[in-house]
Amino acid sequence: MSSLFSPIQVGTRLINNRIAMAPLTRARTKQDIADERTALYYTQRSTAGLIVSEGTPISKEGQGYLFNPGIFTSEQVEGWRTTTSSVHAVGGTIFAQLWHVGRVSHESIHGIQPVSSSSKQAIGAMAFGYQEDGTAGMIQASPPRALDHEEIKRVIGDFSHAAVNAIEAGFDGVEIHGANGYLVDQFINPKINNRTDSYSGETIENRIRFAIELVDAAIAAVGSNKVAIRLSPYCEVFDMPLYEDIDQTFIALVETLGQRKLAYVHFMDHPRSALMGPQADSTRERFDALLKKLRLLLPETPIVLAGGMTLERASQLVNEGTADITAFGRAYISNPDLVDRLARGWPLAVPDQSTFYGGGAEGYIDYPPYQGQ
């Protein structure tokens, strides 16, 4: 059997296989508090070696989608505790993804102007907020304002507080969402970050400073073996342009992260993600070459890789050592028993895209395990 189905140590947990459930925004909690359906949804999928929760906002300001369970109030902590207890009861491991969307938000969600590294609007980027007729739906992200220097320190504190809350809620660790064009990525990308202070996009050292300080604050709060981060080199979603020194930027960032002995580092392979489309073909070779360099910088830290994952590719990546864990996203929406299906060669169910965001049980907790012929 492929090493894809062998155990590996992740932080404080020995997980059963190298298959992860990638973070998936589902917008199912009307009060922004994880509930019994949330618990059932994750428990159904807990044969995954590692579950990374949907992005859970660290503050109201950080929210870019309605009906997302946050991790910044005592009620939200209690709500998530039901989920983590249920996942643990059946032997699963679950990390909370700590999320601040930055400029990819809308004033209708929290009543305030979104914030970012700069005031550059994410043209064409859609938040899940309230439309003009009062119904929930995808809506153009509002123009942001740049965080001032002191506010950056406050946001770092919000991440640290969220990490403590997540561990209190029973999560096995936290994954800082530093990818996909959200706030951390908005500092890393010099074509978005036009600041002139110590967090500016003018130098690599400055543009990665925010990410490093977030990681260090979380480590101080809960310990390095319970902290991870997600990164996305060559990300073009949410109006994020490519830039010349992508490789040098992420090499510098990952080299620093490699000294922290994190639980894992999670990379999103955007050039292969279904979200990117065929225009990403030209960047695939560059991403693959960069990933090999980053692998060498993380000799003692597990690498999780997500994006356009298939059984064949996942097995190859793990067997050759390019990745230690492979993450599946959309496949987990409609296949709660994905590990068994992959291991036994059973067909995969196709998810109903119309039920991805919002709604109730349909398309959320009603996908059955494989029934056979």
HELIX and SHEET records of a PDB file:
HELIX    1   1 SER A    3  PHE A    5  5                                   3    
HELIX    2   2 GLU A   36  GLN A   44  1                                   9    
HELIX    3   3 SER A   74  ALA A   89  1                                  16    
HELIX    4   4 GLU A  107  HIS A  110  1                                   4    
HELIX    5   5 HIS A  149  GLU A  168  1                                  20    
HELIX    6   6 LEU A  183  ILE A  188  1                                   6    
HELIX    7   7 ILE A  204  ARG A  207  1                                   4    
HELIX    8   8 ARG A  209  VAL A  222  1                                  14    
HELIX    9   9 SER A  224  LYS A  226  5                                   3    
HELIX   10  10 ILE A  246  LEU A  257  1                                  12    
HELIX   11  11 HIS A  270  ARG A  272  5                                   3    
HELIX   12  12 PRO A  278  THR A  283  5                                   6    
HELIX   13  13 ARG A  284  LEU A  297  1                                  14    
HELIX   14  14 LEU A  311  GLU A  320  1                                  10    
HELIX   15  15 ARG A  330  SER A  334  1                                   5    
HELIX   16  16 LEU A  338  ARG A  344  1                                   7    
HELIX   17  17 GLN A  353  THR A  355  5                                   3    
SHEET    1   A 2 ILE A   8  VAL A  10  0                                        
SHEET    2   A 2 ARG A  13  ILE A  15 -1                                        
SHEET    1   B 9 ILE A  19  MET A  21  0                                        
SHEET    2   B 9 LEU A  50  PRO A  57  1                                        
SHEET    3   B 9 ILE A  94  TRP A  99  1                                        
SHEET    4   B 9 GLY A 173  HIS A 177  1                                        
SHEET    5   B 9 VAL A 227  LEU A 231  1                                        
SHEET    6   B 9 TYR A 264  MET A 268  1                                        
SHEET    7   B 9 ILE A 303  ALA A 306  1                                        
SHEET    8   B 9 ILE A 325  PHE A 328  1                                        
SHEET    9   B 9 ILE A  19  MET A  21  1                                        
SHEET    1   C 2 VAL A 115  SER A 116  0                                        
SHEET    2   C 2 ARG A 145  ALA A 146  1                                        
SHEET    1   D 2 MET A 126  TYR A 130  0                                        
SHEET    2   D 2 ALA A 136  GLN A 140 -1                                        
END                                                                             
